[in-house]
């Protein structure tokens, strides 16, 4: 009798659970050619994880030296952040997690493999992982391990390695470009996800640093045209993803970041009425319309996940709208008891900001010390702190001060000191105020 009662209770529990699932998810299964049957999927988009496998480094001299070139990246606690991202996704259950390139720190095969292994629980739970390479991923001549006092050459990532490591991405594809690592995924009946490989890399392992610039090959543009035509024919809205930028997002930094044949791509996107493109590469959070007013595509650049504030974009879709919201990762719920004793992890946002501020401060100090004007030690400190804060605001997409806030910034001691350095002022003027779009949130209604 006791076993019978337990069986009945178990059956009731299963029935209740199934009912809850039915109320939360569509009952119809997705067709084999689609990721999901839901008409309201959610995508998480991030870029520039710059992950380095823990097996490739220690805490000794070579590693400490390379950290000096990290440009504000978190290199020590990436496994903790990735675990928190995975655990958050398993709880929130987006349809897919998309990474728009530079998944590795310096193109080591072991780093891509380690990251893929850490993201594997998402695929196992039915959350798709869709990845495209960045300029640091395929045949990067800087691929190294950092052990003791030495840098050790390690295996680079070949294009075939990439497809094997991120096999889930290509298994989900409805079309793969034969001339690049680009592919298309049919999200649902309403959307196509077009993942573009915009990188320039060699056909064999490299001995030089990777190319910063990007280019879509003529063959890839032909393939892309066919994908856009097919999307139109099938009544699906295309969402495009690539590593390099469609537009210049900085008045002083664009070479090597904007796609070299961006004009060609802009014309193609306009012809097929593509309204949104996601990219990364510049590490700054920025949303922008075409400054020239010729292309109708809005570009959403996700700031690097590896820098403050370890953010990602949440994209909620309906059949006719896209809503984007920037979200900072909260690692605190997923820290172990030991990790909670680490002050860097206990206040991870402050740690990330400190790392990034230090990079901006160093830029200011070097410029002020090398300039023709003479600054006192106190002035250098004040000016460096001002640049560090302003730099952080820009890269985190918080560069839209109100008129009152802008006036306060310009009246500050830091601004008055920096005014004496023409080169610093050119940079300040380029990042002080974003006059385009809100960089944290965006809603698009599809035509």
HELIX and SHEET records of a PDB file:
HELIX    1   1 UNK A    2  UNK A   24  1                                  23    
HELIX    2   2 UNK A   54  UNK A   56  5                                   3    
HELIX    3   3 UNK A   61  UNK A   67  1                                   7    
HELIX    4   4 UNK A   78  UNK A   92  1                                  15    
HELIX    5   5 UNK A  109  UNK A  124  1                                  16    
HELIX    6   6 UNK A  159  UNK A  165  1                                   7    
HELIX    7   7 UNK A  167  UNK A  171  1                                   5    
HELIX    8   8 UNK A  218  UNK A  233  1                                  16    
HELIX    9   9 UNK A  262  UNK A  271  1                                  10    
HELIX   10  10 UNK A  332  UNK A  334  5                                   3    
HELIX   11  11 UNK A  339  UNK A  341  5                                   3    
HELIX   12  12 UNK A  343  UNK A  346  1                                   4    
HELIX   13  13 UNK A  348  UNK A  370  1                                  23    
HELIX   14  14 UNK A  377  UNK A  395  1                                  19    
HELIX   15  15 UNK A  403  UNK A  411  1                                   9    
HELIX   16  16 UNK A  413  UNK A  418  1                                   6    
HELIX   17  17 UNK A  422  UNK A  431  1                                  10    
SHEET    1   A 6 UNK A 128  UNK A 132  0                                        
SHEET    2   A 6 UNK A  96  UNK A 100  1                                        
SHEET    3   A 6 UNK A  42  UNK A  46  1                                        
SHEET    4   A 6 UNK A 311  UNK A 317 -1                                        
SHEET    5   A 6 UNK A 321  UNK A 328 -1                                        
SHEET    6   A 6 UNK A 441  UNK A 445 -1                                        
SHEET    1   B 2 UNK A 144  UNK A 147  0                                        
SHEET    2   B 2 UNK A 150  UNK A 153 -1                                        
SHEET    1   C 7 UNK A 175  UNK A 176  0                                        
SHEET    2   C 7 UNK A 183  UNK A 186 -1                                        
SHEET    3   C 7 UNK A 191  UNK A 195 -1                                        
SHEET    4   C 7 UNK A 237  UNK A 241  1                                        
SHEET    5   C 7 UNK A 276  UNK A 279  1                                        
SHEET    6   C 7 UNK A 298  UNK A 301  1                                        
SHEET    7   C 7 UNK A 286  UNK A 288 -1                                        
END                                                                             
